[in-house]
Amino acid sequence: MTTRIGLVGAGFIGGRHLDSLSALDDVRVVAVADPQVERAEQLAARAGARAHPGWQQLLDEELDALYVCVPPHGHGAIEEAAIDRGLPLFVEKPLATDLATAERLAARIEAAGLLTAVGYHWRYLDTLASARELLADNPARMVLAAWLDKAPRVPWWSRQDQSGGQTVEQATHLFDVARVLVGEVVGGAAVGSRSLAGPGDILDVCTAALTFDTGAVGSFSNSCLLPRGQRIGVELVAPGLGLWLTEHRLVVSDADGERTVDRQVDPIEDEDRAFVAAVRGEGDDVRAPYAEALRTHRLVTAVAAAATGDGVVALPELAGARS
């Protein structure tokens, strides 16, 4: 039978999911909702779906699962309504601008026993799997992560109350990858600042120095001041081994020299395929269910808060809670 998907949010990432879902056998995006009606109509037309001006109308459709691809400040009421209906949920990252909203939703999802997935698509990179294999018997001692980029040209992104800031909205992918490859963060410090050159009211530079439960240390830096993406990825140092992982490739440096491995998969297509298979009861490869994504969200919101507060990142509750 055809799996019927509803999609809330007709922006860039909503379009990526619509295209990959439409390419799957026996899957149909039946409805798209966005407050910008023209945008909803244009995206819906690509899949022969119905367009709605609001998610409330979309939930009146007959659906097997719901994709929530809204800006960070849009999370909350949509997921609450889906939980009430028992709809499996795919939620794009970040989970919210704040931690309280995500904690509340996580508790309700757990109580309902609801199938969920969160869009940490780097977890589906074949190159990340290769990095994990290389580190299995030779753990990383240091991680150096950076998201040095321009500010996206959407009005909500540069507003702290709507995006949560760059650490929460973008660099969250780097922290999530570090959790997969290195371990859980148990503490650290963060600093940040903003200037007249920066967009909106968010920090335009931020750096965190963190300690992991494995004994590894790491630094995570992000900025949105550049004219284009300059350095986005995670570098790892292990005895006799260096790795540089981006969304597109893995560079390996070892005793044999340096080699580059390009990814062979589309991670968004693979995460969508895995979620649909789970909805159908045909697979169990959801790598970032809501409860797991919440651990990353706790970390990035703690770093963001430290960077604007006293600088201390204290997360003793995460120690030992490996992914």
C-alpha positions as CSV (number, residue, x, y, z in Angstrom):
1,M,0.0,0.0,0.0
2,T,1.1,3.6,-0.6
3,T,2.6,5.4,2.4
4,R,1.0,8.8,2.6
5,I,3.2,11.6,3.9
6,G,2.2,15.1,5.0
7,L,4.9,17.8,4.8
8,V,4.8,21.0,6.9
9,G,7.3,23.6,5.7
10,A,7.9,24.4,2.0
11,G,11.5,25.8,2.4
12,F,14.7,24.4,1.0
13,I,15.0,21.4,3.3
14,G,11.3,20.6,2.9
15,G,11.9,20.5,-0.9
16,R,14.8,18.1,-0.4
17,H,12.7,15.7,1.5
18,L,9.8,16.0,-0.9
19,D,12.0,15.1,-3.8
20,S,13.6,12.1,-2.1
21,L,10.3,10.8,-0.8
22,S,8.7,11.1,-4.2
23,A,11.5,8.9,-5.7
24,L,10.6,6.0,-3.3
25,D,8.3,3.2,-4.5
26,D,4.8,3.3,-3.0
27,V,5.4,6.6,-1.2
28,R,3.4,9.7,-1.9
29,V,3.6,13.2,-0.4
30,V,-0.2,13.9,-0.4
31,A,-0.1,17.4,1.2
32,V,2.2,20.4,1.8
33,A,1.5,23.2,4.3
34,D,3.2,26.5,4.6
35,P,1.9,30.0,5.7
36,Q,3.4,31.3,2.5
37,V,0.6,29.8,0.3
38,E,2.3,30.4,-3.0
39,R,5.4,28.6,-1.8
40,A,3.3,25.7,-0.6
41,E,1.5,25.5,-3.9
42,Q,4.7,25.5,-5.9
43,L,6.3,22.7,-3.8
44,A,3.1,20.6,-3.7
45,A,2.9,20.8,-7.5
46,R,6.2,19.0,-7.8
47,A,4.6,15.9,-6.2
48,G,1.0,16.3,-7.3
49,A,0.0,17.1,-3.7
50,R,-2.5,19.4,-2.1
51,A,-1.4,22.7,-0.7
52,H,-2.6,24.1,2.6
53,P,-2.0,27.5,4.2
54,G,-1.7,25.9,7.7
55,W,-0.6,22.6,9.3
56,Q,-4.0,22.4,11.0
57,Q,-5.7,21.8,7.7
58,L,-3.0,19.4,6.6
59,L,-3.6,17.2,9.6
60,D,-7.2,16.7,8.4
61,E,-5.7,14.6,5.5
62,E,-5.4,10.8,5.8
63,L,-1.7,10.4,6.6
64,D,0.6,7.6,7.6
65,A,3.4,10.0,8.8
66,L,4.2,13.6,9.1
67,Y,7.4,15.6,8.2
68,V,8.0,18.8,10.2
69,C,10.4,21.0,8.3
70,V,9.9,24.3,9.9
71,P,12.2,27.0,11.4
72,P,13.3,26.3,15.0
73,H,10.8,28.6,16.5
74,G,8.0,26.8,14.7
75,H,8.4,23.6,16.6
76,G,6.0,22.7,19.4
77,A,2.3,22.9,18.5
78,I,2.7,20.9,15.3
79,E,4.4,18.0,17.1
80,E,1.9,18.1,19.9
81,A,-1.0,17.7,17.5
82,A,0.8,14.8,15.7
83,I,1.4,13.1,19.0
84,D,-2.3,13.4,19.8
85,R,-3.1,11.7,16.5
86,G,-0.4,9.0,16.9
87,L,1.3,10.0,13.7
88,P,4.9,8.9,13.2
89,L,7.1,12.0,13.1
90,F,10.1,13.1,11.1
91,V,11.4,16.3,12.6
92,E,14.1,18.5,11.1
93,K,16.8,19.7,13.3
94,P,17.2,21.6,15.5
95,L,14.4,20.4,17.8
96,A,13.5,23.9,18.9
97,T,15.1,27.2,19.8
98,D,15.2,26.3,23.4
99,L,15.6,23.1,25.5
100,A,12.3,23.2,27.4
101,T,10.2,22.7,24.3
102,A,12.2,19.8,23.2
103,E,12.2,18.2,26.7
104,R,8.4,18.5,26.8
105,L,7.9,16.9,23.4
106,A,10.4,14.2,24.2
107,A,8.4,13.2,27.3
108,R,5.2,13.1,25.4
109,I,6.7,11.1,22.5
110,E,8.2,8.5,24.9
111,A,4.9,8.2,26.8
112,A,3.1,7.6,23.5
113,G,5.6,5.1,22.2
114,L,5.7,7.1,18.9
115,L,8.0,6.3,16.0
116,T,10.2,9.3,15.4
117,A,13.3,10.4,13.4
118,V,15.3,13.6,13.4
119,G,17.1,15.1,10.5
120,Y,20.7,14.6,11.6
121,H,21.5,13.3,8.1
122,W,25.3,13.2,8.5
123,R,24.7,10.0,10.5
124,Y,23.8,8.4,7.1
125,L,27.1,9.3,5.4
126,D,29.0,6.2,4.3
127,T,32.1,8.2,5.0
128,L,31.1,8.6,8.6
129,A,30.7,4.9,8.8
130,S,34.2,4.5,7.4
131,A,35.6,7.0,10.0
132,R,33.9,5.1,12.8
133,E,35.5,1.8,11.6
134,L,39.0,3.5,11.5
135,L,38.5,4.8,15.1
136,A,37.0,1.6,16.5
137,D,40.3,0.2,17.8
138,N,42.1,3.5,17.8
139,P,39.9,6.1,19.5
140,A,40.1,9.8,18.8
141,R,42.0,11.9,21.3
142,M,41.1,15.2,19.9
143,V,38.3,16.7,17.7
144,L,38.5,20.1,16.0
145,A,35.2,21.1,14.5
146,A,34.3,24.3,12.5
147,W,31.3,25.8,10.8
148,L,32.7,29.0,9.2
149,D,30.1,30.2,6.7
150,K,27.8,33.0,5.6
151,A,24.5,33.7,7.2
152,P,21.6,32.1,5.3
153,R,19.3,34.6,3.6
154,V,16.1,33.9,5.5
155,P,14.8,36.6,8.0
156,W,14.3,34.3,11.0
157,W,17.9,32.9,11.0
158,S,19.6,36.0,12.4
159,R,17.1,36.4,15.2
160,Q,18.0,34.7,18.5
161,D,14.3,34.1,19.5
162,Q,13.6,32.4,16.1
163,S,16.7,30.4,15.3
164,G,18.5,29.9,18.7
165,G,21.7,31.1,17.0
166,Q,24.2,29.5,14.8
167,T,25.4,26.9,17.3
168,V,21.9,25.6,17.7
169,E,20.8,25.9,14.1
170,Q,23.8,24.9,12.1
171,A,26.8,23.7,14.1
172,T,24.5,21.2,15.8
173,H,25.5,18.7,13.0
174,L,29.2,19.0,14.2
175,F,28.3,18.3,17.8
176,D,26.1,15.3,16.7
177,V,28.9,13.8,14.6
178,A,31.3,14.2,17.6
179,R,28.9,12.3,19.8
180,V,28.9,9.5,17.3
181,L,32.6,9.3,16.7
182,V,34.2,10.5,20.0
183,G,31.8,10.1,22.9
184,E,29.6,12.2,25.3
185,V,30.6,15.6,26.5
186,V,31.0,15.9,30.2
187,G,32.0,19.5,30.6
188,G,33.8,22.5,29.2
189,A,33.7,26.2,28.5
190,A,32.3,28.4,25.7
191,V,32.7,32.0,24.7
192,G,31.1,34.1,22.0
193,S,30.4,37.6,20.9
194,R,28.7,39.7,18.3
195,S,29.7,42.8,16.3
196,L,28.1,45.5,14.2
197,A,29.2,43.4,11.2
198,G,27.1,40.5,12.2
199,P,23.5,39.8,11.3
200,G,20.6,40.3,13.6
201,D,21.1,39.8,17.3
202,I,22.8,36.4,17.3
203,L,26.5,35.7,18.2
204,D,28.5,36.0,15.1
205,V,31.5,34.1,16.6
206,C,31.5,31.3,19.1
207,T,34.1,28.8,20.4
208,A,33.7,26.0,22.9
209,A,36.4,23.8,24.5
210,L,35.0,20.5,25.7
211,T,36.0,17.3,27.5
212,F,34.5,13.9,26.5
213,D,33.8,10.9,28.7
214,T,36.5,9.0,26.7
215,G,39.2,11.5,27.9
216,A,39.3,13.2,24.5
217,V,39.2,16.9,24.2
218,G,37.7,19.1,21.5
219,S,37.1,22.6,20.2
220,F,34.1,23.7,18.2
221,S,34.0,27.1,16.5
222,N,31.4,28.7,14.3
223,S,31.0,32.0,12.6
224,C,28.5,33.5,10.1
225,L,30.6,36.5,9.0
226,L,32.0,35.1,5.8
227,P,30.9,35.7,2.2
228,R,30.6,31.9,1.6
229,G,31.2,28.6,3.3
230,Q,35.0,28.3,4.1
231,R,35.4,25.4,6.5
232,I,32.6,23.1,7.6
233,G,33.5,19.8,9.0
234,V,35.1,17.7,11.8
235,E,38.8,16.9,12.2
236,L,39.8,14.0,14.4
237,V,43.2,13.1,15.8
238,A,44.1,9.6,17.0
239,P,47.5,7.9,17.4
240,G,49.0,7.7,13.9
241,L,45.7,8.8,12.3
242,G,44.1,12.0,11.2
243,L,40.6,12.3,9.7
244,W,38.8,15.3,8.1
245,L,35.1,14.6,7.6
246,T,32.7,16.9,5.7
247,E,29.3,16.4,4.3
248,H,30.9,15.4,1.0
249,R,34.1,13.5,1.7
250,L,36.5,12.0,4.2
251,V,40.3,12.7,4.1
252,V,42.4,10.0,5.8
253,S,46.0,10.7,6.8
254,D,48.0,7.7,8.1
255,A,51.4,6.0,7.7
256,D,50.5,5.2,4.1
257,G,50.0,8.9,3.2
258,E,46.8,10.9,2.5
259,R,43.8,9.7,0.6
260,T,40.4,11.2,-0.1
261,V,37.2,9.2,-0.1
262,D,34.1,10.9,-1.6
263,R,30.7,9.9,-0.3
264,Q,28.8,7.5,-2.5
265,V,25.3,8.0,-1.0
266,D,22.9,10.9,-0.6
267,P,22.4,10.9,3.2
268,I,19.0,12.7,3.0
269,E,17.7,10.0,0.6
270,D,19.0,7.3,2.9
271,E,17.5,8.8,6.1
272,D,14.1,9.2,4.3
273,R,14.2,5.6,3.1
274,A,15.0,4.4,6.6
275,F,12.2,6.3,8.2
276,V,9.6,5.2,5.6
277,A,10.7,1.6,6.1
278,A,10.3,1.9,9.8
279,V,6.8,3.4,9.3
280,R,5.9,0.4,7.2
281,G,7.4,-2.0,9.8
282,E,9.9,-3.1,7.2
283,G,13.1,-1.8,8.7
284,D,14.9,-0.6,11.9
285,D,17.6,1.9,10.7
286,V,16.4,5.1,12.3
287,R,19.7,6.5,13.6
288,A,18.5,9.6,15.3
289,P,15.1,9.1,17.0
290,Y,13.8,12.0,19.0
291,A,15.3,10.8,22.4
292,E,18.7,10.5,20.8
293,A,18.5,13.8,19.0
294,L,17.6,15.4,22.4
295,R,21.0,14.5,23.8
296,T,22.6,16.6,21.0
297,H,20.1,19.4,21.5
298,R,20.9,19.5,25.3
299,L,24.6,19.9,24.4
300,V,24.2,22.7,21.8
301,T,21.8,24.7,24.0
302,A,24.2,24.3,26.9
303,V,27.1,25.6,24.8
304,A,25.0,28.4,23.4
305,A,23.9,29.4,26.9
306,A,27.5,29.3,28.2
307,A,28.7,31.5,25.4
308,T,26.3,34.2,26.4
309,G,26.5,33.6,30.1
310,D,29.2,32.6,32.6
311,G,31.1,30.4,30.1
312,V,30.7,27.1,31.9
313,V,29.3,24.1,30.0
314,A,28.3,21.6,32.6
315,L,26.6,18.4,31.5
316,P,27.3,15.7,34.1
317,E,24.0,13.9,33.2
318,L,25.4,13.1,29.7
319,A,28.4,11.1,31.0
320,G,28.3,7.5,29.9
321,A,25.1,7.9,27.9
322,R,26.7,6.8,24.6
323,S,24.8,6.8,21.3
